[in-house]
Amino acid sequence: MMAVDPAGSCNWSYSLQPPERPLKTGWLKKQRSIVKNWQQRYFVLKGQHLSYYKDEDDSKLQGVIRLSGSTIKEVAGTSDEGGRFIFEVIPGISRDQNRTGQDSYLLMANSQSEMEDWVKLLRRVAGSPLGVVFGQQLVETMVYEQRFGQHQVPILVEKCAEFIRKHGLNEEGIFRLPGQDNLVKQLRDAFDAGERPSFDRETDVHTVASLFKLYLRELPEPVIPWTQYEDFLLCGQLLAADETKGHQQLMKQLSLLPQDNYKLLSYICRFLYEIQQNASSNKMSVENLATVFGVNLIRPKVEDPATIMRGTHHIQKVMTVMISDHITLFPVSKDVVPSLPLQKNDSKKASVPRSSVGWGAVERPLSSRGNRTQWQTQDDLNDSSCELNCNSGIHQKEGYEELRPKDLLEIMHVPVQEKNSDPLEAEEIFVTCSFHQRGANLEKENYEVWAKVVRLNEEIEKEKNKSADLERKLQDIECSRDDTENKNKLLEQEILDSMKSMK
C-alpha cells in the first residue's frame, strides 16, 4: 500500500515482508581472541551483519559481526603464515564507544580469489568510511573531494593519468602488462586511509596503470550504469550494421548518463586517445585499449560467463568508437554536457542538465560544487531495498529544469491524481513513490519465484529419496528371493538324498 500525504512525505507498508536472503555464505577460518588459534566457521552475510556458525546446518548462532562503518582490509601474512589469505574486519566506533577494547576480527579464506571476493563484498555492505576511494560510489567520492578543490574526476584518476602522461606514454604494453601486486595493494590501502601518495620517478608505471584499472573495476556500479548496459550493447550492434544510426544512438545514451559518470567517461576516452597516439612504441592500439577498458567501464550486473561472452564484441565496438571519436562524442569543455534536442512544445523551457537513466528517472541535487549542482539518481528499480527519503530534495527545484512527470505517467499508464496542493509537486511525489512501489512489487515477485524454486527443489529431493528407498527395498526383496530359492534347492537335494538312502 502506498500513501501520499499533503506534507509530501511517503509511507509504504507491505502485506508481505519476504525474509532477507543471504548475500554470501561460505567457510572461513576465524582467529580466536585469546588463544589465537584458528577455528573453522560457516559465515553468512545478510544485510549489514556477518554471522557465523559452527556448522552449515547449525541453527545455533556463534556470533555476529556488525559491518556498518567497519573497515575491511587485507593483512599481509608473516613468514610463518605463508600462503594464508587473511583479512581483517575492524568495527566502526559508535558515539558511546572508544577504540579502547574495540576488537577486530581476523578471518582467513582458502584462496586469494575467495579472499578478494569477501573483501570486496564486505566493503560494499559496510558502507565506505569517509574518504575511502576504492569500492566507493563515484558520486560520494566526488562530493567528498570537493574539500580539496574543484575536480572533474576523482583525484586518484587524475594522479594516475598525469603520471602515465609523463612517464608511460611510450611504455610498451601500458595497461596490458600487470604491475607489482603488493605495491598496488599498498597504494590502494594508502588512498583508502585518506592519504594522497605521490608517485616518483622510481614508481613502476605499470603499477600505476594497474591501480587505475583497479579503481574502475571496484566501483560498486560501473561507469556505464547497469540500467543502460543493454542500451550500450544495442549501440554496438547498430554501429556494426549502420554507423550513422549507431553514432546517433550512442550520442543519445551518453546524454542520459549521470553527470559524474559522463565526466569520468569523457576524461578516460580523451586520455586513452593520447595513449593510442603512441601505439607505434607502446603497442597499444585503439582496439587493444578498448578490449582492456571495455570490461571495466561496461559490465553487466550479473557477471556470468554467458552474459559476458554475449556482450564482449559489442562492448569493444562501442569503446573503440568512443575513443576514436571522442572529439565528436564529448564536448571540448568538460563542463559542457550534451543534452537531447528539446521537443517543440518544450522550446520555452530550459534544457535539462542530465538524466540519470535511459528513460528519465527523478533526480535531486545532492550538493553544490561552486556554481554547479551535483546530481544523484533516485532509481529504486535498481535497488528496491534502498531507503527513499521523500523529504530530501523533492521540493528543491531551483537550479535545474524539472522532468515532466505527466509524460512519464502516461508512458507507465498511471492516472494522475489532482490535488489542491501544487500539481507539479504532487506529481513528482507520485512518480517517485510509483518507482518505489514498483521496486517493492518486483522484489515481492522475485521472492515468490525464488520460494517456489526452493519448494520444488525440496519436493524433487524428497522424491529422489523415496525412489532411492524403493530401490533399496526392491534389492532387498530380490536378495531375499534368491536366498529362498537357494534354500529350496538345498531342501530338495536333501529330500532326494534321503530317499536314496532309504532305498
VODOKOL-620481 format. One record per residue (C-alpha): x, y, z. Coordinates in pm, whole numbers, plus 32768, in hexadecimal, padded with zeros to 4 digits. Example, Ala and Ser with C-alpha at 12.3 -4.5 7.8 and 13.67 -1.06 7.14 Angstrom:
REM residues 2
R_84CE_7E3E_830C
R_8557_7F96_82CA
This chain:
REM residues 503
R_8000_8000_8000
R_807A_815E_7FB2
R_8002_82A4_8048
R_805D_840A_7FF1
R_800C_8513_80F2
R_7FF3_8688_80AE
R_813C_86CA_815E
R_81F0_8608_8052
R_8262_84E3_8124
R_8243_837E_80A8
R_81E8_8251_8177
R_81DC_80EF_80F6
R_8166_7FB1_819B
R_8164_7E57_8107
R_807D_7D39_8151
R_81A2_7C4C_8120
R_8303_7C8E_8195
R_83DD_7B7E_80F6
R_8501_7B00_81C6
R_864E_7B96_816B
R_8723_7AAB_809D
R_8898_7A86_80E7
R_8982_7B4D_8009
R_8A96_7A4E_8034
R_8ADA_7912_80FB
R_8C0D_7839_8126
R_8D18_77A5_8206
R_8E26_7884_829C
R_8F1D_785A_83B5
R_8EFB_794B_84D8
R_9014_7997_85C9
R_8FB2_797D_8738
R_8FEC_7AB6_8804
R_90AE_7A1B_8926
R_914D_78D4_88B9
R_9192_795B_875B
R_9155_7811_86AF
R_9077_77EC_857D
R_8F1B_7758_857C
R_8E52_76F1_844C
R_8D01_779D_8448
R_8BE3_77BE_8350
R_8BA0_792E_8303
R_8A5B_79C8_8285
R_8A55_7B2E_8204
R_88F6_7BBE_8220
R_88AB_7D31_821C
R_89B9_7DE5_82E0
R_8A03_7CBF_83C5
R_8AFE_7BA7_8398
R_8A8D_7A7D_846A
R_8B4F_793E_84A4
R_8AF0_77DE_850D
R_8BA7_76A5_8573
R_8B12_75E1_8454
R_8A57_762C_8314
R_8915_758D_8396
R_8941_760B_84F9
R_882D_76F6_856C
R_88EB_7765_86A2
R_8991_78B4_8661
R_8AFE_78CB_86CC
R_8B21_7A42_869C
R_8ACE_7B74_85C9
R_8BB5_7C7C_8533
R_8B07_7DC9_84F5
R_8B91_7E5A_83B4
R_8AFE_7FB8_83AE
R_8C1F_80B0_83AB
R_8D21_7F9A_83C5
R_8E6C_7F96_8311
R_8ECB_7E5E_8250
R_9033_7E31_81E3
R_9115_7D1C_816D
R_922C_7CB2_8259
R_9385_7C56_81DD
R_93E1_7AFF_8266
R_9520_7ACD_8330
R_9631_79D9_82D2
R_9583_78D6_83AC
R_9439_7917_82FB
R_94B2_78ED_8197
R_939A_7898_80A9
R_928D_790E_819A
R_9183_79F8_8118
R_912B_7AD2_8241
R_9051_7C07_825A
R_8FE1_7CD8_8381
R_8E94_7D72_83E0
R_8EBF_7EA2_84C1
R_8D6D_7F09_8553
R_8D01_8073_853C
R_8CF5_8147_8677
R_8BA2_81C2_86EB
R_8B6F_82F8_87BE
R_8B6E_8238_8906
R_8CA8_8170_88B5
R_8E16_81B8_8898
R_8F2F_80FA_87F7
R_8F9B_8066_8943
R_8F22_7F01_8955
R_8EA1_7F06_87F1
R_8EF7_7DAD_876A
R_8F39_7D6D_85FD
R_8EF0_7C24_8551
R_8FFA_7B65_8490
R_8F6A_7A7C_8389
R_9018_798F_829B
R_8F9D_791A_8147
R_900C_77E7_8086
R_908E_78A2_7F56
R_90F0_79FB_7EDA
R_8FBE_7A1B_7DFA
R_8ED3_79B2_7F13
R_8F6F_7AB3_7FFD
R_8F4E_7BC6_7EF9
R_8DDF_7B6D_7EC2
R_8D96_7B82_8037
R_8E57_7CC8_8064
R_8DB1_7D6E_7F3A
R_8C51_7D10_7FA8
R_8C8A_7D62_8118
R_8D10_7EBA_80BC
R_8BDE_7EFB_7FE9
R_8AEF_7E8B_80FA
R_8BA5_7F3D_8215
R_8B86_808C_816A
R_8CCD_8133_811E
R_8D50_820F_8238
R_8D82_837D_81EE
R_8EA1_83AB_80F9
R_8EB4_8245_807E
R_8EF1_823D_7F05
R_8EE5_80D1_7E94
R_8D8F_802F_7E9C
R_8CED_8182_7ED4
R_8BCC_8208_7E05
R_8C4E_82FE_7D03
R_8B5C_8411_7D69
R_8BC3_83F0_7ED7
R_8D34_8409_7E7D
R_8CF7_8542_7DB1
R_8C2F_85E6_7EC9
R_8D39_8593_7FCC
R_8E59_8611_7EF4
R_8DBC_8769_7ECE
R_8E7A_87C8_800A
R_8FBF_87A6_7F45
R_8F52_888C_7E2C
R_8E8F_886C_7CE9
R_8ECD_8727_7C2B
R_8E20_869B_7AF9
R_8E80_8536_7B57
R_8EFD_8485_7C93
R_9056_84F6_7D08
R_90E2_8397_7CE6
R_9082_838D_7B76
R_9125_84DF_7B3C
R_9267_847D_7BEE
R_9285_8332_7B34
R_9241_83D3_79E1
R_9338_84EE_7A1D
R_9449_83FB_7A84
R_940F_831D_7954
R_9414_844F_7870
R_956B_84AA_78F6
R_9609_8353_790D
R_9538_8250_7857
R_94BD_82C8_7704
R_95D1_8205_7656
R_95D6_80DF_7749
R_9597_7F9F_768B
R_945F_7EE7_76FD
R_93DE_8002_77D8
R_9291_7F98_7876
R_92C6_7E37_77EF
R_93EF_7DC4_78BD
R_93AD_7D9D_7A34
R_945A_7E6C_7B3F
R_94EF_7DFD_7C8A
R_93CD_7D63_7D46
R_944F_7DB2_7EA4
R_9492_7F1D_7E4B
R_933B_7F41_7DAD
R_929B_7EC9_7EF3
R_9375_7FB5_7FC0
R_930F_80DE_7EEA
R_91A1_8079_7EFD
R_91AF_8061_8077
R_925F_81B2_8087
R_914E_825D_7FBD
R_9040_81B4_808B
R_90E9_822A_81CA
R_90BD_8393_8159
R_9224_83C1_80E5
R_927A_8451_7F92
R_93BC_839B_7F37
R_948B_8436_7E22
R_953C_836E_7D16
R_96AD_83B3_7CDC
R_978D_8355_7BB8
R_97DE_820A_7C5D
R_9670_819E_7C62
R_9626_808C_7B67
R_9540_811C_7A5D
R_948E_7FCE_7A30
R_943C_7FD1_7BA4
R_9397_8126_7B7F
R_92D8_80AA_7A4C
R_9261_7F78_7B10
R_91EF_805D_7C2C
R_912A_812A_7B2D
R_9078_7FF3_7AAA
R_903E_7F6C_7C0A
R_8F84_80A8_7C6C
R_8E98_8085_7B44
R_8E68_7F11_7B81
R_8E0F_7F41_7CF3
R_8D07_804D_7CBC
R_8BC6_7FC3_7D57
R_8B16_8017_7C11
R_8BDD_8042_7ACE
R_8C06_818E_7A1B
R_8AF7_811F_7927
R_89D2_80DD_7A18
R_892E_7F89_7A13
R_87E9_802A_799D
R_8897_8089_7857
R_8963_7F4C_7821
R_8877_7EB5_771F
R_8852_8007_7673
R_89CA_8020_7641
R_89D1_7EBC_75B9
R_88C7_7F29_74C0
R_89A7_804D_7460
R_8ABA_7F53_7410
R_89D0_7E8D_7330
R_8959_7FC7_727C
R_8ABC_8046_724A
R_8B14_7F00_719D
R_89DA_7F05_70C0
R_89AC_807A_707E
R_8ABC_8160_7100
R_89EB_829D_70E1
R_88C2_8215_71A4
R_89A9_8174_72A0
R_8A5F_82BE_72D5
R_8915_8371_7311
R_88A1_826C_7408
R_89EF_827D_74BF
R_89D1_83F7_74DB
R_8878_83CA_756F
R_88F0_82CE_7672
R_8A16_83AB_76D5
R_8924_84C9_7710
R_8865_83EE_7805
R_8990_83A2_78E3
R_89A2_8438_7A40
R_8A7B_856F_7A43
R_8BA2_84DC_7B04
R_8B9F_83A0_7A31
R_8B9E_846B_78F2
R_8CC4_8541_7960
R_8D91_8414_79C9
R_8D48_8359_7885
R_8DA1_848F_77BA
R_8EEA_84BA_7879
R_8F49_834C_7848
R_8EFC_834A_76D2
R_8FCB_8487_769A
R_90E8_83F0_7762
R_90DC_82A3_76A7
R_90E5_8360_755E
R_9230_83F8_75CE
R_92AF_829A_761F
R_9258_820D_74C9
R_9305_832E_7419
R_9448_8287_748A
R_93DE_812B_741A
R_9518_8105_7346
R_95E8_80F5_7485
R_94F5_8081_7594
R_9447_7F7E_74B4
R_92F3_7FE5_753C
R_9207_802F_741D
R_90A4_80AF_7447
R_9023_7F4A_742B
R_9113_7ECD_7537
R_90B1_7FE5_7625
R_8F40_7FA7_75DE
R_8F6E_7E3A_763A
R_901E_7E8C_7781
R_8F35_7FA5_77F5
R_8DE9_7F30_7767
R_8DBB_7E20_786B
R_8E02_7F18_7985
R_8D22_8032_790A
R_8BFF_7F6A_787A
R_8BA6_7E2F_7937
R_8A5E_7D7B_798A
R_89CC_7D6D_7AE7
R_89E2_7BF1_7AE5
R_8B38_7B96_7A5B
R_8AFA_7A32_79EA
R_8BD0_79A8_78C9
R_8AB0_7995_77D2
R_8A4C_7B02_7804
R_8BB4_7B78_77F1
R_8BF8_7AB7_76B0
R_8AB8_7B3B_7612
R_8B1A_7CA4_764C
R_8C94_7C9C_7614
R_8C91_7CEC_74A1
R_8B91_7E04_74BD
R_8C42_7E9F_75E9
R_8D8D_7EA7_752E
R_8CE3_7F4B_7404
R_8C46_805B_74DD
R_8D8D_809D_7597
R_8E4F_80B1_7451
R_8D60_81B8_73CA
R_8D5A_8281_750F
R_8ED7_8294_7510
R_8F00_82DB_739C
R_8DE0_83D6_7381
R_8E04_8475_74D8
R_8E17_85D3_7441
R_8CBA_85AA_73AE
R_8C1F_84E0_74C5
R_8CA7_85AF_75E6
R_8CAA_872E_75DE
R_8DFC_87D8_7603
R_8D95_8889_7742
R_8D76_878E_785D
R_8C64_8862_78F7
R_8B86_8845_77C4
R_8AA8_8716_77C2
R_89E7_86B5_7686
R_886F_86A5_76A6
R_875E_861E_75C8
R_86B4_8716_74DE
R_8583_87C0_7575
R_8425_876B_7501
R_836E_8881_744A
R_8273_88AF_7561
R_8393_88C8_765A
R_8454_89D3_759D
R_8414_8AD8_76AA
R_84A2_89FC_77BC
R_860C_89F4_7828
R_86D2_88C0_77C3
R_86F0_87A0_78B7
R_885D_8781_792B
R_8855_8602_7937
R_876F_84DF_795F
R_87F4_83C7_7A33
R_8764_8296_7986
R_86FE_823E_7826
R_8590_829A_784D
R_859F_83BA_7941
R_859A_8379_7AB5
R_8557_8487_7BB5
R_8692_853E_7C20
R_86DF_861A_7D46
R_8804_86FD_7D99
R_88F8_8662_7E8C
R_89DC_8785_7ED1
R_8A65_88AC_7E14
R_8BC3_88BF_7D86
R_8C06_8A2C_7D66
R_8AF9_8AA8_7C7A
R_8AAA_894C_7BF9
R_89C2_8843_7C83
R_8A19_86DB_7CD4
R_8909_85E8_7C70
R_88A2_84A0_7D01
R_87AF_83AA_7C62
R_8678_833B_7D19
R_8662_81E7_7C6E
R_85AA_80F8_7D51
R_857A_7FF5_7C3F
R_86F0_7FB2_7C4A
R_86F4_7F7D_7DC0
R_859E_7F4B_7E57
R_8630_7F24_7FB2
R_86C5_8080_7FC2
R_861C_817D_80A6
R_8563_8296_7FF8
R_8560_83E3_80A7
R_8449_84A2_8005
R_8483_85DA_80D2
R_85E8_860E_805C
R_85FD_86AE_7F0B
R_849D_8680_7E8A
R_8448_87EE_7EC4
R_859D_886E_7E53
R_854C_88EA_7CF8
R_8638_8A0C_7CD1
R_8763_89E4_7BED
R_86E0_88DD_7AF9
R_85BE_889E_7A0E
R_84B7_87B1_7A92
R_846A_866F_79D9
R_8302_864F_7964
R_8259_8552_7A49
R_8115_855A_7980
R_81CF_84D5_784E
R_826F_83C5_791F
R_8123_8365_79BE
R_8084_8347_7865
R_819A_8258_77FB
R_8161_818F_793A
R_7FE3_819E_7905
R_7FB5_822A_7A62
R_7E9F_832C_7A95
R_7F05_8475_7B35
R_7E40_84D0_7C6B
R_7DFA_8642_7C83
R_7E26_86E5_7DDA
R_7DE8_883B_7E6A
R_7F5D_8863_7EA5
R_805C_88B3_7D97
R_800C_87BF_7C77
R_8177_87A2_7C07
R_81E8_8755_7D69
R_80D8_864F_7D98
R_8130_85AD_7C4C
R_829E_859D_7CA8
R_8249_84F3_7DEF
R_8162_8403_7D3C
R_826B_83A5_7C39
R_8374_8371_7D42
R_828A_829D_7E14
R_8221_81DA_7CDE
R_838D_8183_7C9D
R_83B6_8109_7E00
R_826F_8045_7DF6
R_82D1_7FA0_7CAF
R_8422_7F46_7D44
R_8373_7EAE_7E71
R_8288_7DEB_7D8D
R_83AF_7D66_7CC6
R_845C_7CFE_7E07
R_8320_7C4E_7E7B
R_82F9_7B9A_7D2D
R_8467_7B33_7D2E
R_8440_7AAB_7E8D
R_8308_79E6_7E30
R_83B9_794C_7D03
R_84E8_78FE_7DDA
R_8409_785F_7EE4
R_835E_7788_7DDE
R_84B0_7713_7D5B
R_851D_76BB_7EBB
R_83DB_75F8_7EF8
R_83FD_7541_7DAC
R_8565_74E7_7DFA
R_84FB_7462_7F4D
R_83E7_7393_7EAD
R_84D8_730C_7DA8
R_85CB_72B0_7EBA
R_84B7_71FB_7F79
R_8451_713B_7E41
R_85BB_70DC_7E06
R_85D1_705A_7F6A
R_848E_6F94_7F40
R_850C_6F01_7DFA
R_8655_6EA1_7EA0
R_8598_6DFA_7FBF
R_84C0_6D37_7ECC
R_85F3_6CC5_7E0D
R_8695_6C4E_7F4E
R_8558_6B92_7FB3
R_8545_6AF2_7E5B
R_86AE_6A84_7E74
R_8667_69F2_7FCD
R_8539_6935_7F44
R_8608_68AE_7E22
R_8719_683F_7F11
R_8616_679C_7FF1
R_857F_66E7_7EC7
R_86D3_6667_7E5D
R_8714_65E8_7FBC
R_85C4_653A_7FC2
R_8609_6493_7E74
R_875C_641B_7EEC
R_86C0_638F_802A
R_85B4_62DC_7F5E
R_86BE_6240_7E82
R_877D_61CA_7FB2
R_8640_613C_804A
R_85E9_6083_7F0A
R_8745_5FF4_7EFC
R_872A_5F7D_8062
R_85DC_5ED6_8018
R_8670_5E24_7EEB
R_8798_5DB4_7FB5
R_86B2_5D31_80C7
R_85E1_5C6D_7FCF
R_8717_5BCD_7F3B
R_8794_5B68_8090
R_8645_5AC9_80E1
R_8657_59ED_7FAD
